[in-house]
């Protein structure tokens, strides 16, 4: 059932500027957490393809989705879900290592956070504080966090490779 709801939401989200039927708006929507969990459950190598799916469906299916505040709200929900998944992936990977490897992982994660934040701040600065700056920053944080989640899960599942 969850997959059919996501499929319907994604179908309606893909319709571009066409109006969303009232029946579609009335359908129960997957939460961002459920959408991310489904995304991470995809076969190897395809999880990246669904980054942003919740945001796109949320924007299309919510009446205020087309407003700046609505888009930021939808993107923020997906960011929060990816951040929770990132924390789970990091904790699982860190639990497998101790000593110098745990310290190296912690240092790598801290460096990644600083890089992500700086990259996203730069992208937002292009809009010089305009109304699109917050949306750009939130979208960048969401995408980068999702990508890092997938990387950490890959490291946890595939390393060491013997």
C-alpha positions as CSV (number, residue, x, y, z in Angstrom):
1,X,0.0,0.0,0.0
2,X,2.8,2.5,0.9
3,X,4.4,1.9,-2.5
4,X,1.2,2.5,-4.3
5,X,0.6,5.8,-2.5
6,X,4.2,6.8,-3.3
7,X,3.7,5.8,-6.9
8,X,0.5,7.8,-7.1
9,X,2.2,10.8,-5.5
10,X,5.2,10.6,-7.8
11,X,2.9,10.2,-10.8
12,X,1.0,13.3,-9.9
13,X,4.2,15.2,-9.1
14,X,5.6,14.3,-12.6
15,X,2.6,16.0,-14.3
16,X,4.3,19.3,-14.2
17,X,2.0,22.3,-14.4
18,X,-1.2,20.2,-14.7
19,X,-3.6,20.6,-11.8
20,X,-3.5,17.9,-9.2
21,X,-7.0,16.2,-9.0
22,X,-8.8,16.7,-5.7
23,X,-8.8,12.9,-5.2
24,X,-5.0,12.9,-5.3
25,X,-4.8,15.7,-2.8
26,X,-7.1,13.8,-0.5
27,X,-5.0,10.6,-0.6
28,X,-2.9,9.9,2.5
29,X,0.7,10.8,1.8
30,X,3.7,9.0,2.9
31,X,5.8,10.7,5.5
32,X,9.3,11.9,4.5
33,X,10.7,9.2,6.8
34,X,8.7,6.5,5.0
35,X,9.7,7.8,1.6
36,X,13.4,7.8,2.6
37,X,13.1,4.3,4.0
38,X,11.6,3.1,0.7
39,X,14.4,4.9,-1.1
40,X,17.1,3.2,1.0
41,X,15.4,-0.2,0.4
42,X,16.0,0.0,-3.4
43,X,18.4,-2.4,-5.0
44,X,22.1,-1.5,-4.9
45,X,23.0,1.6,-6.8
46,X,19.5,3.0,-7.3
47,X,18.9,4.9,-4.0
48,X,20.3,8.1,-5.4
49,X,17.6,8.1,-8.1
50,X,14.9,8.8,-5.5
51,X,16.5,11.7,-3.6
52,X,14.0,14.5,-3.7
53,X,11.0,12.3,-4.5
54,X,9.2,13.3,-1.3
55,X,9.9,17.0,-1.9
56,X,8.5,16.9,-5.4
57,X,5.4,15.0,-4.4
58,X,4.9,17.2,-1.4
59,X,5.1,20.4,-3.5
60,X,2.6,19.0,-6.0
61,X,0.1,17.6,-3.6
62,X,0.0,20.5,-1.1
63,X,-2.0,23.6,-1.8
64,X,0.8,25.9,-0.6
65,X,3.5,23.7,-2.2
66,X,4.1,26.2,-5.0
67,X,4.9,29.0,-2.6
68,X,8.5,29.6,-1.3
69,X,7.4,28.7,2.2
70,X,5.7,25.5,1.0
71,X,8.7,24.4,-1.0
72,X,11.0,25.1,1.9
73,X,8.6,23.2,4.2
74,X,8.5,20.2,1.9
75,X,12.3,20.2,1.4
76,X,12.9,20.6,5.2
77,X,10.7,17.5,5.9
78,X,12.8,15.4,3.5
79,X,16.1,16.9,5.0
80,X,15.0,15.9,8.5
81,X,14.3,12.4,7.3
82,X,17.6,12.1,5.5
83,X,19.4,13.5,8.6
84,X,17.8,10.8,10.8
85,X,18.9,8.2,8.3
86,X,22.4,9.7,8.2
87,X,22.7,9.5,12.0
88,X,21.6,5.9,11.9
89,X,24.1,5.0,9.2
90,X,26.9,6.8,11.0
91,X,26.1,5.1,14.3
92,X,26.0,1.7,12.7
93,X,29.3,2.3,11.0
94,X,31.0,3.7,14.1
95,X,29.8,0.7,16.1
96,X,31.9,-1.5,13.9
97,X,35.1,0.3,14.6
98,X,37.1,1.4,17.6
99,X,40.2,3.3,18.4
100,X,42.0,5.0,15.5
101,X,39.4,3.9,12.9
102,X,36.5,5.3,15.0
103,X,38.5,8.6,15.5
104,X,39.2,8.7,11.7
105,X,35.5,8.2,10.9
106,X,34.5,10.9,13.4
107,X,37.1,13.3,11.9
108,X,35.9,12.5,8.3
109,X,32.3,13.1,9.3
110,X,33.1,16.4,10.9
111,X,35.1,17.5,7.9
112,X,32.2,16.4,5.6
113,X,29.7,18.5,7.7
114,X,31.9,21.6,7.4
115,X,32.3,21.1,3.6
116,X,28.6,20.5,3.1
117,X,27.6,23.6,5.1
118,X,30.2,25.7,3.3
119,X,29.1,24.4,-0.1
120,X,25.4,25.0,0.6
121,X,26.1,28.5,2.1
122,X,28.0,29.4,-1.1
123,X,25.1,28.2,-3.3
124,X,22.6,30.2,-1.2
125,X,24.8,33.3,-1.4
126,X,24.4,33.3,-5.2
127,X,20.8,34.6,-4.5
128,X,22.2,37.4,-2.4
129,X,19.7,37.0,0.4
130,X,16.7,36.9,-1.9
131,X,13.7,34.7,-1.3
132,X,15.3,31.8,-3.2
133,X,18.4,31.7,-1.0
134,X,16.7,29.8,1.8
135,X,15.2,27.3,-0.6
136,X,18.6,26.8,-2.3
137,X,20.4,26.2,1.0
138,X,17.7,23.8,2.3
139,X,17.7,21.9,-1.0
140,X,21.5,21.6,-1.1
141,X,21.6,20.4,2.6
142,X,18.9,17.8,1.8
143,X,20.7,16.5,-1.3
144,X,24.2,16.4,0.3
145,X,22.8,14.7,3.4
146,X,21.0,12.1,1.3
147,X,24.2,11.4,-0.7
148,X,26.3,11.1,2.5
149,X,23.8,8.7,4.0
150,X,24.1,6.5,1.0
151,X,27.9,6.6,1.2
152,X,28.0,5.7,4.9
153,X,25.6,2.8,4.3
154,X,27.8,1.6,1.5
155,X,30.8,1.7,3.7
156,X,29.0,-0.1,6.4
157,X,27.8,-2.9,4.0
158,X,30.8,-3.3,1.8
159,X,33.9,-2.5,3.8
160,X,36.2,-4.2,4.4
161,X,35.7,-5.8,1.1
162,X,36.9,-9.2,2.2
